[in-house]
Amino acid sequence: MPLYPLYALLFADTGLSDAEISALFAIWSVVGIVVEVPTGALADRFSRKSALVAGGVLQAAGYALWTATPGFAAFAAGFVLWGLGGSLVSGSVEALLYDGLAATGAQEHFTRIYGQVGAFELIAQIPAAVAATVLFPLGGYELVGWASVATCLMAAFVASRIPEPPRTESGEDDGEDNGEEEGSYLATLRTGVMEAVRSPAVRGAVVAVALLTSLDGIEEYFPLLARDWHVPVDAIPLAVVAIPLAGAAGSALAGRLDRLRPFSLALVLLAGVALFGLAGLLGVPAGLVLVGLFYAVYRAVLVVANARLQERIDGTARATVTSVAGLGTDLAGLLLYAAWAAAGLPAALVLALVVAAVLPIGLRRRSAAGTRT
């Protein structure tokens, strides 16, 4: 997506302040708070593949709005569309992958495969950065924006070709009869939410994943950090591309951390946060190398935490349960954006330290099936 490394700069060059940019990110999160879980239940009840397709189309519509009429109102509306699309995708990817592996008896490979999926997602930012570097001098933000719209639509088409494993209705609930028809949308929504809330093992993993994933919002500020650390604007897309590359390496190698205990995972994350803090103290272009090391560590820990969550989910409303974690991510993300608007990188680092402290608590329990934690 060539717009990814440039859209924060688009907002700034349109005249928006740091507070207004953070407000846009907050709007993005608020939309997720409202629709995250309902869209997860839609994917569980109907089709996870269709949710991926719809998500791509909505994201394309948001970018089209940004490109055609740049301004705070258009950016806000675009984030609403992107938020809806992202909520449809959130949970559906993990559920589609886990159930696809389970259908062949290979669910124990989820951590490794999911890490590889995350790695490819991040590696895709390399051609995106190259495209942004080539397209921006030719047609500015407008050309970059329309190219991104086309990319979203092509991604939606590819998603429409993904096979979806058959699913059966479990008919499980929490023992209460509220008149909902078995297999209905409301029953699916209720089953997933109840599992996320009432199962201690699932609930702890949901909280851990939600808080940990919220730290990914720091990625939105990487281009701004690069600019503050004296990287020329035309070199920023290529300068920051090393960060997702490092994250891809971390995701791909996450399987090697799969056997670590929660406390050890927290220590690994703390080491990464320390590197990021050092980069902030230096405030020079070379500090982006340390940011890349932080991001590699963070993405590896994130993959393992997500795998622990998927291992603990017993019911068929997998996308709904995962979306509950996504809802928590959006709530925690609001705090991150507010902290950045108030105090920048130092406040974000404090939040990262808090997440590292909470991580062992959320992942300490064992699932009913004896999943290792």
C-alpha positions as CSV (number, residue, x, y, z in Angstrom):
1,M,0.0,0.0,0.0
2,P,2.0,3.0,-1.2
3,L,0.0,5.4,1.0
4,Y,1.0,3.7,4.2
5,P,4.4,5.4,4.6
6,L,3.0,8.8,3.6
7,Y,-0.5,9.3,5.0
8,A,0.6,10.8,8.3
9,L,2.7,13.2,6.3
10,L,-0.3,13.9,4.0
11,F,-2.2,14.9,7.1
12,A,0.6,17.2,8.3
13,D,1.2,18.7,4.9
14,T,-2.6,19.4,4.6
15,G,-2.1,21.7,7.6
16,L,-3.2,19.4,10.5
17,S,-1.5,19.7,13.8
18,D,-0.2,16.8,15.8
19,A,-3.2,17.0,18.0
20,E,-5.6,16.8,15.0
21,I,-3.6,13.9,13.6
22,S,-4.0,12.0,16.9
23,A,-7.7,12.9,16.9
24,L,-8.0,11.2,13.5
25,F,-6.3,8.1,14.9
26,A,-8.7,8.3,17.9
27,I,-11.7,8.4,15.5
28,W,-10.3,5.3,13.8
29,S,-10.2,3.6,17.2
30,V,-13.7,4.7,18.2
31,V,-15.2,3.2,15.1
32,G,-13.4,-0.1,16.0
33,I,-14.9,0.1,19.5
34,V,-18.4,0.4,18.1
35,V,-18.3,-2.3,15.4
36,E,-15.4,-4.6,16.2
37,V,-17.3,-7.3,18.0
38,P,-20.5,-7.2,15.9
39,T,-18.5,-7.5,12.7
40,G,-16.6,-10.5,14.2
41,A,-20.0,-12.2,14.8
42,L,-21.0,-11.4,11.2
43,A,-17.9,-13.3,10.0
44,D,-18.6,-16.2,12.3
45,R,-22.3,-16.4,11.3
46,F,-21.9,-16.0,7.6
47,S,-18.5,-16.0,5.9
48,R,-15.1,-15.0,7.0
49,K,-13.9,-14.8,3.4
50,S,-16.7,-12.4,2.5
51,A,-15.7,-10.3,5.5
52,L,-12.2,-10.0,4.1
53,V,-13.5,-8.9,0.7
54,A,-15.8,-6.3,2.2
55,G,-13.0,-5.0,4.3
56,G,-10.8,-4.3,1.2
57,V,-13.6,-2.5,-0.6
58,L,-14.4,-0.2,2.4
59,Q,-10.7,0.6,2.8
60,A,-10.5,1.5,-0.9
61,A,-13.5,3.8,-0.5
62,G,-11.8,5.6,2.4
63,Y,-8.6,6.2,0.5
64,A,-10.6,7.5,-2.5
65,L,-12.2,10.1,-0.2
66,W,-8.9,11.2,1.2
67,T,-7.5,11.6,-2.3
68,A,-10.4,13.3,-3.9
69,T,-11.1,15.9,-1.1
70,P,-8.2,16.1,1.4
71,G,-9.1,17.9,4.6
72,F,-9.9,17.0,8.2
73,A,-13.5,16.1,7.5
74,A,-12.6,13.8,4.6
75,F,-9.8,12.2,6.6
76,A,-12.2,11.6,9.4
77,A,-14.8,10.0,7.1
78,G,-12.1,7.9,5.5
79,F,-11.0,6.6,8.8
80,V,-14.6,5.6,9.5
81,L,-14.7,3.6,6.3
82,W,-11.3,2.1,7.0
83,G,-12.3,1.3,10.6
84,L,-15.4,-0.6,9.4
85,G,-13.3,-2.5,6.9
86,G,-10.6,-3.2,9.4
87,S,-13.1,-4.5,11.9
88,L,-14.4,-6.9,9.3
89,V,-10.9,-8.2,8.7
90,S,-10.0,-8.3,12.4
91,G,-10.6,-11.8,13.8
92,S,-11.6,-13.2,10.4
93,V,-7.9,-13.7,9.3
94,E,-7.0,-15.6,12.5
95,A,-10.2,-17.6,12.5
96,L,-9.9,-18.6,8.8
97,L,-6.3,-19.6,9.3
98,Y,-6.7,-21.5,12.6
99,D,-9.8,-23.4,11.4
100,G,-8.2,-24.1,8.1
101,L,-5.3,-25.7,9.9
102,A,-7.6,-27.5,12.3
103,A,-9.5,-29.0,9.4
104,T,-6.4,-30.9,8.4
105,G,-5.2,-31.6,12.0
106,A,-2.4,-29.1,11.8
107,Q,-3.4,-26.5,14.3
108,E,-0.2,-27.0,16.3
109,H,1.6,-25.1,13.5
110,F,-0.5,-22.0,13.9
111,T,2.2,-20.0,15.7
112,R,4.7,-20.6,12.9
113,I,2.3,-20.1,10.1
114,Y,0.7,-17.0,11.6
115,G,4.1,-15.6,12.2
116,Q,4.9,-16.1,8.5
117,V,1.7,-14.5,7.5
118,G,2.6,-11.5,9.6
119,A,6.1,-11.4,8.1
120,F,4.7,-11.3,4.6
121,E,2.3,-8.6,5.6
122,L,5.2,-6.5,6.8
123,I,7.5,-7.4,3.9
124,A,4.9,-6.0,1.6
125,Q,5.8,-2.6,2.9
126,I,9.0,-2.8,0.9
127,P,7.4,-2.5,-2.5
128,A,5.0,-0.1,-1.0
129,A,7.8,2.2,0.1
130,V,9.5,1.9,-3.3
131,A,6.2,2.6,-5.0
132,A,5.7,5.7,-2.8
133,T,9.2,6.9,-3.5
134,V,8.6,6.6,-7.3
135,L,5.0,7.8,-7.4
136,F,5.2,10.8,-5.1
137,P,7.6,12.8,-7.3
138,L,5.5,12.0,-10.4
139,G,2.0,12.8,-9.0
140,G,2.2,13.7,-5.4
141,Y,-0.2,12.5,-2.8
142,E,-3.0,12.2,-5.4
143,L,-1.2,9.6,-7.5
144,V,-0.1,7.7,-4.4
145,G,-3.7,7.7,-3.1
146,W,-5.3,6.4,-6.3
147,A,-2.7,3.7,-6.6
148,S,-3.6,2.7,-3.0
149,V,-7.3,2.5,-3.9
150,A,-6.4,0.1,-6.8
151,T,-4.3,-2.0,-4.4
152,C,-7.2,-2.4,-2.0
153,L,-9.5,-3.5,-4.7
154,M,-7.0,-6.0,-6.0
155,A,-6.5,-7.4,-2.5
156,A,-10.3,-7.8,-2.1
157,F,-10.4,-9.8,-5.3
158,V,-7.6,-12.1,-4.1
159,A,-9.4,-12.6,-0.8
160,S,-12.5,-13.7,-2.8
161,R,-10.4,-16.7,-4.1
162,I,-9.4,-17.9,-0.6
163,P,-11.0,-21.3,0.2
164,E,-13.0,-21.3,3.4
165,P,-13.2,-24.6,5.5
166,P,-16.7,-25.8,6.4
167,R,-17.9,-25.1,9.9
168,T,-20.5,-26.7,12.0
169,E,-22.7,-25.0,14.6
170,S,-21.8,-26.1,18.1
171,G,-25.0,-24.9,19.7
172,E,-23.1,-24.2,22.9
173,D,-24.1,-21.4,25.1
174,D,-23.9,-20.4,28.8
175,G,-26.8,-22.4,29.9
176,E,-29.4,-19.6,29.7
177,D,-32.4,-19.6,27.4
178,N,-33.2,-16.2,26.1
179,G,-35.2,-17.3,23.1
180,E,-32.5,-16.8,20.5
181,E,-32.6,-19.2,17.6
182,E,-29.7,-21.6,17.6
183,G,-27.2,-20.6,14.9
184,S,-28.6,-17.1,14.5
185,Y,-26.5,-14.0,14.4
186,L,-27.4,-13.0,17.9
187,A,-26.7,-16.5,19.2
188,T,-23.3,-16.4,17.6
189,L,-22.5,-13.0,19.0
190,R,-23.6,-14.0,22.5
191,T,-21.6,-17.3,22.4
192,G,-18.4,-15.6,21.4
193,V,-18.7,-12.8,23.9
194,M,-19.6,-15.2,26.7
195,E,-16.5,-17.3,26.0
196,A,-14.3,-14.3,25.9
197,V,-15.7,-13.0,29.2
198,R,-16.5,-16.0,31.3
199,S,-13.6,-18.4,30.5
200,P,-10.7,-17.4,32.8
201,A,-8.1,-18.7,30.4
202,V,-9.6,-17.1,27.4
203,R,-10.3,-13.8,29.2
204,G,-6.7,-13.5,30.4
205,A,-5.4,-14.1,26.9
206,V,-7.9,-11.6,25.4
207,V,-6.7,-8.9,27.8
208,A,-3.0,-9.6,27.1
209,V,-3.5,-9.6,23.3
210,A,-5.6,-6.5,23.4
211,L,-3.0,-4.5,25.4
212,L,-0.1,-5.8,23.4
213,T,-1.7,-5.2,20.0
214,S,-2.5,-1.6,21.0
215,L,1.2,-0.8,21.0
216,D,1.2,-1.3,17.2
217,G,-0.3,2.1,17.0
218,I,3.2,3.5,17.6
219,E,3.9,2.4,14.0
220,E,1.7,5.3,12.8
221,Y,4.2,7.7,14.2
222,F,7.4,6.2,12.7
223,P,7.4,8.6,9.7
224,L,6.9,11.6,12.1
225,L,9.8,10.3,14.3
226,A,12.0,10.0,11.3
227,R,11.3,13.6,10.3
228,D,11.9,14.8,13.9
229,W,15.2,12.9,13.8
230,H,16.3,14.9,10.8
231,V,15.6,12.4,8.0
232,P,14.7,14.3,4.7
233,V,11.0,14.0,3.8
234,D,11.7,12.5,0.4
235,A,13.9,9.8,2.0
236,I,11.4,8.9,4.8
237,P,9.6,6.1,2.9
238,L,12.8,4.2,2.4
239,A,14.3,5.1,5.7
240,V,11.4,3.7,7.7
241,V,11.0,0.6,5.5
242,A,13.7,-1.1,7.5
243,I,11.4,-1.1,10.6
244,P,8.7,-3.4,9.1
245,L,11.5,-5.5,7.6
246,A,12.8,-6.0,11.1
247,G,9.2,-6.7,12.3
248,A,8.9,-9.3,9.5
249,A,12.0,-11.1,10.8
250,G,10.6,-11.1,14.3
251,S,7.2,-12.5,13.1
252,A,8.9,-15.2,11.0
253,L,11.0,-16.3,14.0
254,A,8.2,-16.1,16.5
255,G,7.9,-19.9,16.6
256,R,11.2,-20.0,18.4
257,L,9.6,-18.2,21.3
258,D,6.6,-20.4,21.4
259,R,7.8,-22.4,24.4
260,L,8.8,-19.4,26.6
261,R,6.8,-18.8,29.7
262,P,4.8,-15.6,30.0
263,F,7.4,-14.0,32.4
264,S,10.2,-14.7,29.9
265,L,8.1,-13.2,27.1
266,A,7.6,-10.1,29.2
267,L,11.4,-9.8,29.7
268,V,12.0,-10.1,25.9
269,L,9.5,-7.3,25.4
270,L,11.1,-5.1,28.0
271,A,14.5,-5.5,26.3
272,G,12.9,-4.2,23.1
273,V,11.3,-1.2,24.9
274,A,14.7,-0.3,26.3
275,L,16.1,-0.1,22.8
276,F,13.3,2.1,21.6
277,G,13.9,4.4,24.6
278,L,17.6,4.7,23.7
279,A,16.6,5.6,20.2
280,G,14.5,8.4,21.5
281,L,17.3,9.7,23.7
282,L,19.7,9.8,20.7
283,G,17.2,11.5,18.4
284,V,19.3,10.9,15.3
285,P,18.6,9.0,12.0
286,A,20.7,6.1,13.1
287,G,18.2,5.6,16.0
288,L,15.8,4.1,13.5
289,V,18.0,1.0,13.6
290,L,17.1,0.6,17.3
291,V,13.5,1.2,16.6
292,G,13.7,-1.7,14.1
293,L,15.1,-4.0,16.7
294,F,12.3,-3.0,19.1
295,Y,9.7,-3.7,16.4
296,A,11.3,-7.1,15.7
297,V,11.0,-8.1,19.3
298,Y,7.5,-6.7,19.7
299,R,6.1,-8.5,16.6
300,A,7.6,-11.8,17.8
301,V,6.0,-11.5,21.2
302,L,2.7,-10.4,19.6
303,V,2.6,-13.5,17.4
304,V,3.1,-15.8,20.4
305,A,0.4,-14.0,22.4
306,N,-2.1,-14.3,19.6
307,A,-1.3,-18.0,19.2
308,R,-1.9,-18.6,22.9
309,L,-5.3,-16.9,22.5
310,Q,-6.3,-19.1,19.6
311,E,-5.2,-22.2,21.4
312,R,-7.6,-21.4,24.3
313,I,-10.7,-20.8,22.2
314,D,-13.0,-23.9,22.2
315,G,-16.2,-22.8,20.5
316,T,-17.0,-22.0,16.8
317,A,-17.3,-18.2,17.4
318,R,-13.6,-17.8,17.0
319,A,-13.7,-14.6,15.0
320,T,-16.0,-13.1,17.6
321,V,-13.7,-14.0,20.5
322,T,-10.8,-12.6,18.6
323,S,-12.7,-9.4,17.8
324,V,-13.4,-9.0,21.6
325,A,-9.6,-8.7,21.9
326,G,-9.7,-6.3,19.0
327,L,-12.2,-4.2,20.9
328,G,-9.8,-4.1,23.8
329,T,-7.1,-3.0,21.4
330,D,-9.1,-0.1,20.2
331,L,-9.8,1.0,23.7
332,A,-6.2,0.8,24.7
333,G,-5.2,2.5,21.5
334,L,-7.2,5.6,22.5
335,L,-5.0,5.8,25.5
336,L,-1.9,5.5,23.4
337,Y,-3.0,8.2,21.0
338,A,-3.9,10.5,23.9
339,A,-0.5,9.9,25.5
340,W,1.3,10.6,22.3
341,A,-0.6,13.8,21.8
342,A,0.2,14.9,25.3
343,A,3.8,13.9,25.7
344,G,5.0,12.1,22.6
345,L,7.4,9.1,22.6
346,P,8.2,9.1,26.4
347,A,4.5,8.6,27.3
348,A,4.2,5.8,24.7
349,L,7.2,4.1,26.3
350,V,5.6,4.2,29.7
351,L,2.5,2.5,28.3
352,A,4.7,-0.2,26.8
353,L,6.3,-0.8,30.2
354,V,2.9,-1.2,31.7
355,V,1.9,-3.7,29.0
356,A,5.0,-5.8,29.7
357,A,4.1,-5.9,33.3
358,V,0.6,-7.1,32.6
359,L,1.6,-9.7,30.0
360,P,2.6,-12.5,32.5
361,I,-0.7,-12.1,34.4
362,G,-2.9,-12.4,31.3
363,L,-1.1,-15.5,30.0
364,R,-0.5,-17.3,33.2
365,R,-3.5,-19.6,33.3
366,R,-4.0,-22.9,31.6
367,S,-6.9,-23.7,29.3
368,A,-9.3,-26.4,30.0
369,A,-7.6,-28.6,27.4
370,G,-4.2,-28.2,29.2
371,T,-2.7,-25.7,26.7
372,R,0.7,-24.7,27.8
373,T,1.1,-21.1,29.0
